[in-house]
Every structure is written in structure tokens, then in C-alpha cells.
Amino acid sequence: MRKAAAKQFSLSPDDVLMDDFAADVFEETAVLIEPSTKIKDVVDRYDTEDVHLPDEVEFKIDLGEFEHNVVEADHAPDKGGIEEADVEVALTAAPVLETSARGNSLPEAVSKDVDLTALIFLPTPVNGERLRQFLIGLVNLDKPIFAYGLDASHVWHPLTREQEAAEFTKATFSLQLADRAGAVSAETLQRFQQMITEIAYELSAQVEWIGTQEPLEFAQALDAFCLEVDKTIGLHILNGASGRFTGTKFRGLAEANGLTLKEDGAFYAKSKSGQSSFKVINMENNPFNTDMLKAVALKGVTFQMEIALTENCTETFNSMVLLAKNMAHSLAATLVDDHQRELNDAKIEKIRQQLRLIQVQMTVKGIPPGSLVALRLFV
């Protein structure tokens, strides 16, 4: 773009007979282009014959002013203009850089946002059986450990028994820095780092640490964040003026809406991916079972959704609210909050806004609700 602009606004060759005349003219009409000036501003405000370019001009080009970003080859033929078809060909032919496992990438299940990872470069291929032997000393730690090996096809595999015969050129050992039990302890962190040092020594391997430089402080901050966002939304269907509702009628409504009774005594709804999205439990803390539901009259039921464990939080919340309203209507019951106050649309919208805020906070932190890493932290 600088070259094109320079051509458009270039001056005529110097003429000794015209020097004095040109000097007089430029004193009155010339416009000096400063280095900070945008090309578009010059084109819009002045005629080309009124513009004087210094010998060295640095244009600040705002690409937002142009419809296309054009990459000009060093030896491309000089044309009066570049047509749209030429731009498409040039962009298609440009090389594409891809990040692959050939670099220092990590297994998908490992996260730099919650794990401290040792990436081990093996001087010669090592089989999975030998790498698994090192896990014996690591499993005694009080935080989860994840171990993977990179094969010759640049595919990461978990170091399970099925992979004992496979040969690996790299390995990773990751320590999860926090979970619902709290942050990793200084002792656990020190033991993990010491064991990695011993592994590298025995294998004559190099180690690259991936994660924060202050893992203990990071773990404590991560634990504090998890406590802040680890919230459960509860909606309750409470018996109305007609009194309690039968367990048989409730079960029929639950199953008709796709809820499934599981062994823990709760009815579960599933997301499109098959993951549990919310559950319905007995308000009186007596787990549901088939025989009980045939004989009991229920005071109420509770719809629960754990934000951190739920993918597509807002959509799931909307589905839960709709189902709770419909079931409350069918059971002649009332939809209430934790304090047994009736839930109207304004209160529900307030809950929805709080839910969205937590969802944004977790996503920015690199821990989207319902993701694999979130499930590790909050289960």
C-alpha cells in the first residue's frame, strides 16, 4: 500500500528551470504529509497536485478502511490495479502455518490453566510399560496425575495397560493443581517435581515445564476462583392449595419429559451430547425409587443445576425453567425459590443474568462450564 500511494502522489522529475517557480507555489499551496497521516485522509481532503511528499514517509494504514487485505509478491508484475480474482488467487496460494503435535503441543485433556505439566523429550523411543512404571510413585499424591505418550505418528495416548507395547518419543506427566478438596499442597508439589527430575535422570531425557512459574500461588488463586463460581441453581415445585401430589403422577410427568431415574434416587435430564444437564430430587431428601413413588404423596421436588458442570448453561437453564413451570401447572403446585417465595419472571431473569456472568468468568479463565477441564475441577 505504501508503494501504491507513493506512485499515486509522486512528483515530476526536477526541472532546474522550474525550481524558483515551484518554490513559490509550494509556499502557498503545498500540503505537507506528516508520518502519522492516514492515506485515506489525504485522498479525501486534497487533490493530488496539491500534495507534496517528503523524501521518507511512514504511512499508518488502517486496514479497516479497505475491503480486502492484499498481499503483494516481491516479483509480481506491475499492474494498474488488482482485480478481485487476482486477490483470491494470491490468498489461496499463500502458505498456511499449522500448529501440530510436532511442536510442543500437549494432549487435549491437559490444560495449562489448571495443570502443571512436565513435557519430557526422550532421546530414544521408550515403550509404554517402562513409562507406566514411573506412575507407581506418582499415584500416591493427593491430586490427580495424568500421563500421556506421543507415538511416531504424533498422536498422544494415555499411558494405560493397552499402550504398554507402544513406543513413544515424548511423554507428559501433569499434576492437577486444584479440585473440590482444595489447592495442591507445597509438599505434594515438591514431591511431584522431584519425581519428574528422577524420571528424566533415569531416561537421560530433557524436561520442559509448562505452566505457571509460581505453581503454588497459582493453585491457591485457582482454588479461590473455583469456590467463587461453584454455584448451584435450585428451583422448587411446592404442593399448592390441593395439597401433596402423588409420586405416580410426578413420575409419569418426569418420564414423559425425558427425565431418567438413576441409582442415586434422582431424575436426570441429558444434554444433546449425552451429558447430565440438571436433576430433580425429592424436597424431603428421601431418594426416589420405583416402589416408593407408587405409594408416596410428595410435598415437593427440587430442580438443581450445577453451573460449572453444565454445558450451554443459559440454554439448559431455560429448558429447566420451562419444564419446572409446566410440571408445576400439571401438578397444581407452585414454583418457588430456596426461601419458598414464588418465582416470577423478573426473579427468574435475575438468576439468568447471574448465571451468564459466571459463564463468562469461567470461559475467560479457560474453564468453560461443562468442559472436560471443568468436569475435572468440580466433580
C-alpha positions, 0 to 999 in steps of 0.5 A, a space after each residue: 500500500 505504501 508503494 501504491 500511494 507513493 506512485 499515486 502522489 509522486 512528483 515530476 522529475 526536477 526541472 532546474 528551470 522550474 525550481 524558483 517557480 515551484 518554490 513559490 507555489 509550494 509556499 502557498 499551496 503545498 500540503 505537507 504529509 506528516 508520518 502519522 497521516 492516514 492515506 485515506 485522509 489525504 485522498 479525501 481532503 486534497 487533490 493530488 497536485 496539491 500534495 507534496 511528499 517528503 523524501 521518507 514517509 511512514 504511512 499508518 494504514 488502517 486496514 479497516 478502511 479497505 475491503 480486502 487485505 492484499 498481499 503483494 509478491 516481491 516479483 509480481 508484475 506491475 499492474 494498474 490495479 488488482 482485480 478481485 480474482 487476482 486477490 483470491 488467487 494470491 490468498 489461496 496460494 499463500 502458505 498456511 502455518 499449522 500448529 501440530 503435535 510436532 511442536 510442543 503441543 500437549 494432549 487435549 485433556 491437559 490444560 495449562 490453566 489448571 495443570 502443571 505439566 512436565 513435557 519430557 523429550 526422550 532421546 530414544 523411543 521408550 515403550 509404554 510399560 517402562 513409562 507406566 512404571 514411573 506412575 507407581 510413585 506418582 499415584 500416591 499424591 493427593 491430586 490427580 496425575 495424568 500421563 500421556 505418550 506421543 507415538 511416531 505418528 504424533 498422536 498422544 495416548 494415555 499411558 494405560 495397560 493397552 499402550 504398554 507395547 507402544 513406543 513413544 518419543 515424548 511423554 507428559 506427566 501433569 499434576 492437577 493443581 486444584 479440585 473440590 478438596 482444595 489447592 495442591 499442597 507445597 509438599 505434594 508439589 515438591 514431591 511431584 517435581 522431584 519425581 519428574 527430575 528422577 524420571 528424566 535422570 533415569 531416561 537421560 531425557 530433557 524436561 520442559 515445564 509448562 505452566 505457571 512459574 509460581 505453581 503454588 500461588 497459582 493453585 491457591 488463586 485457582 482454588 479461590 476462583 473455583 469456590 467463587 463460581 461453584 454455584 448451584 441453581 435450585 428451583 422448587 415445585 411446592 404442593 399448592 392449595 390441593 395439597 401433596 401430589 402423588 409420586 405416580 403422577 410426578 413420575 409419569 410427568 418426569 418420564 414423559 419429559 425425558 427425565 431418567 431415574 438413576 441409582 442415586 434416587 434422582 431424575 436426570 435430564 441429558 444434554 444433546 451430547 449425552 451429558 447430565 444437564 440438571 436433576 430433580 430430587 425429592 424436597 424431603 431428601 428421601 431418594 426416589 425409587 420405583 416402589 416408593 413413588 407408587 405409594 408416596 404423596 410428595 410435598 415437593 421436588 427440587 430442580 438443581 443445576 450445577 453451573 460449572 458442570 453444565 454445558 450451554 448453561 443459559 440454554 439448559 437453564 431455560 429448558 429447566 425453567 420451562 419444564 419446572 413451570 409446566 410440571 408445576 401447572 400439571 401438578 397444581 403446585 407452585 414454583 418457588 425459590 430456596 426461601 419458598 417465595 414464588 418465582 416470577 419472571 423478573 426473579 427468574 431473569 435475575 438468576 439468568 443474568 447471574 448465571 451468564 456472568 459466571 459463564 463468562 468468568 469461567 470461559 475467560 479463565 479457560 474453564 468453560 462450564 461443562 468442559 472436560 477441564 471443568 468436569 475435572 475441577 468440580 466433580 
